[in-house]
C-alpha cells in the first residue's frame, strides 16, 4: 500500500510557476493564508492565519493570489502518472492518493521501487516534490508519508510496525485533531504507543465507544480498509468559521445563505436532492449542537435550503440562550436522491405541508428556474459572476471561491 502526498502543494505550484519564489517564504492568499511553503512554515506561518499575523512572523513573506486552474491541472497530471503503475488509485484530495501496487510487482518491481519511481517521475515530469509512505495498511502508509515530509520516502516493514508507530505523536493518527489531542494529553496520552496501551474505558469516556475503539485500532495498526475508486457522496456540506461573533440576524442570513448556496449548487451539479438537512452551530469552548429535519420531498434549491437552514439554526440558538457568541456554522444535506421538480412543487417553506398551498408550487418552480439560470451563468463566467444578495453583498472575509471548489472537487 502506498500513500502519495504532494508537499505544500499550492505553495510548491507557485514556486514552480515563478522560479523567483524558489526557496523563499511563500504564502497563497490575500487577507488570509490559504497555504504556506515550508520556508514560511519554519517561521510559524500556517494555513488559516490572518495575513497581518503572518507578516508579523515573517517580514519577508511573499504573498501570491493563487493560480487555481494550474493547481487542478498539475494535480490531475500527477494522478495520471499514478495510473501508469496500477488501476487501483484512490484519490482522496487534489494532492494525495492511495495506491494498491500488490499486483504490479512483475512489471515495476517492489512497492519501494515503485514509490521511488513515482517520486522521480513526478519531480522530473511535473516539477513538484512528492512524499510517499509504503506500508501494509492505509493508515500506516499515510502516517509514513507524513513522517517522510518534506520530499521523502518512508517504508515500514511489517515486522517493524510497532517500533515505528509507538514513538510517534498521537496527532499523526488519522482523525485525531487538535481538540482530541488536547483531551488525550489531559490524561497523559501523547504518543501512539500510549494510545495503544490505554484502557478502553478511558477512550470510551473521552470520545464514546465507537470513536474510542477506532482510535485504539489505528494505534495498533488494525485497518482493514482497501484501496477503492471514489464512491458517490452520501452527503454534501459546507461550513464557515466565524471567529467569535454574536449571532445576529444579518450574520445568520449572510452566512447560512452563503453555505446553502454552496451546498445547493453542488447538489444540482451532482444531480442530487436532499431529504435531510442538518445545521451545526459551534460555540466558544468547542461545544457544538446540531439540528436536523427530514423533508417529505427532496430539496435542491438555494433559497429553500437557506430557509430550512435558518429555521434550524434559530431553533438551536433559542435552545441555547446562555450562549452569546458563535464560532462556526455548518450546513449539510444527506439522504440524497435523484431530484424531482414534480415532487417538489408543493414545497415552499419547510413548515408548509406538500400540496396545501397552490402558490407554493409556483414559487418553487421559479426558484428552480432561477437556480439553473445562475448555474449556467457561473459555468460560463465563473462563480463570482452572479449570486444571491445577502451572501454576495456581505462584508465577511471568505476563502476564495476557486480555492473552495478545488477542495470540494
N, C-alpha and C positions, 0 to 999 in steps of 0.2 A: 504494500500500500504506500502510495506517495501523496504528500500534501505539498503543493507548489504555490508559493506566495510571492508576488512581486513586491519588492521592497520600496516603502514610502512611495507608492505608485504614482499618485498625482504629481508630487514634487519631482520625482525622478523623470516623469514625462516632460515637465517644464525644463529641467536641466538638459534633457536630450534635445528639445526644440531650440533652446537658447544656450549654446555652449558657454557663454559668459557667466552663467549661473553655476556651472560645474564647481563643486567643492565649496560653494558659498551658502550661508544660511538662507533658505528659501521658504516662503510660505505662499500657499494658494489661498486667495480670498481678498476681500477688501475690508469691510468692517469687522469681520470675524475670521479667524484662521480655520480654513476648511481642511487643510493638510499641511504638514511641515516636513522638510527634509531632515535627514539625520543630523546634518550640521546645525540646523535650527533646534532640533530636539536636545542637543547637548547643552543648550543654554536654558532649557526648561520650557521652550515653546511647544505647545501641544494643540491638537485639533479642538475646536470649540472655544478657544481663548479669544477674548476681545483683542482687536489689532493694537490698541494703545498699550495693553499689558504686554503683548508680545514684543513691541518695540522697546518697552522698558527693560525687558530681559535681554534683548539682543538689539543694540543700537544700529547695527549694520545689516539688519534683516531686510531681504528683498521680497517685496510683495508682488505677486503676479495675479491677474484676474482669473486665469484658467482657460484651457482650450479643451472644452468638454467633448467635442467631436473627435479630437485626437485621442482622448482617453478611451473612448469606445472603440475606435479603430485599432489602436495598439493592443488593447485588452483582447479583442477578438482575434488579432493576429497571433498572439501568444497561445490562446486556446486552440487555434488551428494547428499549431506546432505540436501541442499535446496529443492531438488526434492522430498524428503521424505514427505514434507508438502504441496506442491502444484505443479501441472504440469506447472503453469504459471510463469516460471522463465526466465527473460530476462538478459542474461549475457552481460555486456557492456565493460568489460575488464577482464583480467586474475584474478583480485582480487575484483571485485564488481559486484553486480547484483540487479535487481529489482524483487520483488516477489509480486504477487497479491494473497492474502490469504483470500479474501472475502468469498470464498466457503469452507474454511477449518475449520470454527468455530466449527461445531458439532464434528469433530474428534479431534481437537487440541486446542480448546479454542479461546480466543480473539486474535487479532493481537498482542497486547502487550505480551500475554502469549507465543505466537508462537515466537516472537522476542527473548524473554528471553530464551526459549528452544534452539533456534538456537545458541545463544551466548554460552550457557552452553555446548552444544554438540560439537561445533567447538573447544572450549577450551579443552574439555576432550578427544575427539576422534582424533583430528588433532594436537592440541597443540598450536594453534595460537589465538591471540586476534582479536575479531570481534566487530566492532561498527555498530549499527543498528538505523536507523531512521524510525519512524512509523508516517504516516500522510495520509491525504485524497488524495493528488496528488503526482505524480512522483517527481516534482520539490521540493516540500516541504519535502518529505521523504529524498531526497538527502541532502538538506540543514540540516535537523535534524541529519543525520548521521555524517555530518562534525562537527556539534556542539557537538555531543556525543564523538568525539575522544579526547583522545585515550581510547579504550576499554570500551565504554559506550553504553547506550541506552537512546534515547530521543523520547518521544511520544508527538505529537502535536494534541490536541483535536480540532475538528472543530470550537468550539466556542472561542478558544484562538489563532487562526492562525494569526490574525492581530497583536495581542500583541507580539507573538513570533517573527514574521518576522521583524517588523518595526525598532527594535533597532539594528539589525544585520548589519555588513558592506556589502556594495554592492558587494564586491569580492565573496560573497557566492552565488550570483545569477548565475545560470547556463549560461555560455557563456561570462561572464564579466571577462576578463583577466587584466593583469597589465596596458596595454595601455588604454583600455576602462575605467578602474578605475581612471587613471590619468586624462582622459578627463572629467569624471564626477566630479572629485574633483575640477577641474578648475572653474566649475560653481556652486560649493557649495553643490554637492550631494555626501554624504559619507555613508549614511545609506540606507537600503532598504525602510524605510518609506519615506525618502526624494525623493527616486527614484519613489515611487508610487504616490507621490503628485506633481511631476514635470510636468509642462505644456508639452503637446505633441509636440509643435513646437520646444521646447528646445532639446528633444531627437531626433527628426527628423533632426534638423540642425547638431547635433553631429554625428549621426550614419546612417541617412537615414530613410525613413519611415518604411520599413519592420522590420529592427532590432530594431528601437525605439519602435515600437508597441509591439514587442515580449518582450523587457525588461520591459515595463510597465505592461504587462500582468503577467509576472512571479513575479514581485514585489507585485502584488495584488493576487497572488496565483491562477491565471487563467491558467490552464494547463490541456487540455482535453486528453492528451496522455494516452494510456492504455499500460499495460504490454503485450508484444508480443514476439514471438520467433524471432530469428535473421532472417532478410531478406537478400536476395542476395545483395551484394555491388553494388552500381550504379557507383562507380569509385574506382580506386586504385591509391594511390600516395605515394611519399616518399620525404623527404626534408632533407637538411643539413644546419645547422647553421655554419657560417664561421668566426664569429668574425667580423673583418673589413679587407678585403683583396682586392687587385687590381684584376680585372677580366682578368687575363692573359689567353692565350690560354691553357697553361698547367692546370691551375685551372679549366677552363671550361671543358676540356676533361676528367680530372680525376673525378671531382665531378659529372658532368652530366652522365658520363659513369657509375659511381657507382650507381646513382639514377635510371638510366634507367635499369640497371641490376636488381635492387631490384623490380622495377615495372613490368618489363617483366617476371621475374621468377614467380612473384605472379599471373600475368595474366595466364601464362601457367599452374600453379598449379590449378587454378580455371577453367581451360579450357575455357578461355575467350580471346577475342582480342578486341582492342580499335579502334574506328573510329575517336575519337577526342583526341588530345594530347595537354596538356597545360603546359606551363612553367611559373613559378613565380620567379621574381627577386626582392629581397628586398635590399634597400639602407640604409645607415645610416639615423637615424631620423625616422625609421619605415615606410618610404614611399616605396611602392611596386608597381610593374607593372606586368601584366600578358599578355602573348601572346599565342594564340592557333591556331590550324589548324585542319580541319576536312578532313579526307582522303577518297579517292574513295573506298579503300579497307581496311579492318581492319588489325592492326599490333599487333604482339606479340613477335617479335624477338628483342633481346637485341641491336644489332648493328644498326638496322634500327631505333629503338626508340631513340638511342643515337644520330644518325644523325639528326633526326627531332628535338629533344630537343635542340641540339646545334644550329641549324639554328634559332629556335625561340628565344633562349637566345641572340644570336648575334644581331638579329633584335631589341630586347628590349634594348640592350646596345647601339646600333647605334642610336636609337631614344632618348637616354638619355645621350648624350655625356658629359654633365656637371657633371654627377655622376662619381667620380673617384674610388669609392670602393663599394663593395657589402657585405652584411652581411648574406644573405641566398639565396639558390637556391632550387627550388622545381619542381618536375615533377609529373604530374598526367595524368591518362588515363581514359577516360569516353566514354559514348555511347558504352557500352560493348555488344558484340555479340559472338556467337559461332565462333571459329576460323575456317578458311578455307584456307589451303595451296594452293588449286587450284585458289581461287580468288586472293591470294596474290602474285602469281608467277610473275605478271607484275610489282610489286613494288620493286624498289631497293633504289632509292633516293626519298625523299618526293616531289621533283620537277619533277620527271620523270613520264610522262603520262603512265597509265597502258597499257601494251601490246605493247608499241612502241619499246622497246629495248629487243632483243632476249636474250642478256646476262644477263639482269636483273633477269629473271626467274631463271637462273642457280645460280646467286649469292644468291637470296632469299632462294632457296631450300637448298643451302649449309649452310646458316645461320640457317635455321630451323633445319637441321640435327645436326649442331654443338650445338645449344642451348639445344636440347633434350638430347644430349650426356652429356653436362655439368650438366643438371638437374639430370641425372641418377647417375653421379659420386657424386654429392653433396648429393643426397638422401642416398647413401651408406656410404660415408666417411665424410660428413659434408660440410657446405657451404664454409669453408676456404680451401678445398682441391683443388679447381680449380677456375679460374676466368680470366677475360679479363685483358690485360696487364696494360692499363692506370690507372684504379681504383685500381687494385691489388698492383701495384708497387708504388703507391702514398705514400708519407710520411705523409699525413694528418692523424691526430688523429681522430678516429671514434668510435662510440659506438660499443661494440662487437656484432657480427652478431647474436649470440644466444639471446641476450637481445632484439634486434630489432625484431627477429622472434616471441618472446613471445608477444611483444606489437602488432604486426600485426595480430597474431592469435586471 
